[in-house]
């Protein structure tokens, strides 16, 4: 207890310097935590991908469609459970800044394959019966103040024309890692209109999602599906949903790597800030350390004083930074479009890493002044006039 009082008094002997050091640590922790949150939120979109779902897409590129006729053939493959499909519709809602995923789907099977999108039975039945109806995510409904029965008008680009959809369902994400920013509607409704205007584009979907009976047979089932359409005009590539997501995210790997490196550069900056403070403190106390040695303080006790002061300053700065990090992340979440980061939250491991990193930095920053204090003899210490 006496040692802690000495450490506390030493830490706040120069209050302004200590407060500035703690502020620097806090700002660095906020920057570190925000960068790590961006990375973990991005990774979460891969981590939440199901291992018992396969994605079957066009082998050449995801942007090319597949025939609707493939559905029955995929369903006949051994090991396949429910098969659903989607087509990327996109279009413009209000203006181009209002971006969120808009998909034409099979209403009979889509919500069976994606149970994380939760609808009430009443909403689901109404949606299935009304061909120009749509279902939107909770986050989209909240963002644009949309209620059941409202009309959402989409100006088509991939599918040209004005499309008016009646909101008949608002799905609830199963948990915080589930995307709540989607909009889905009947593929048949889209296909019928396309058939009238662009007959050559009718009868195609974007990709198939296959629910597996046994996730351990994913590789085997994928191979069987792809073999069905080998040497056909539209060959397929089938992979797990997680692998599909990882391949999609790979396009941003350079940016993510740069952010990852930058987050740990910030840890280095924290160490420099603390080390600078400790070196200045140690230099000022050279004579004091000689006095302590004279009255019998051991090397271990001196080490405790110096390391303790460094760790205490680092810890207090870390606490301030972590407490500020929560509202900062919350504000950042509110300011960015939901479609950019459908899942954005401060992970527990980010806080844990921040605290551990700062504690290690506190110890590391004290090494140089500690070695200097221990190596300086009592006589040289009394002679010091820095």
Beta strands, then each sheet from edge to edge (+ up, - down):
strand 1: 53-58
strand 2: 66-67
strand 3: 80-88
strand 4: 92-93
strand 5: 102-105
strand 6: 117-118
strand 7: 133-137
strand 8: 151-156
strand 9: 161-173
strand 10: 183-186
strand 11: 204-205
strand 12: 207-212
strand 13: 236-240
sheet 1: 4+ 8- 9+ 7+ 10- 5- 3+ 12- 1+ 13-
sheet 2: 2+ 11-
sheet 3: 4+ 8- 9+ 6-
end
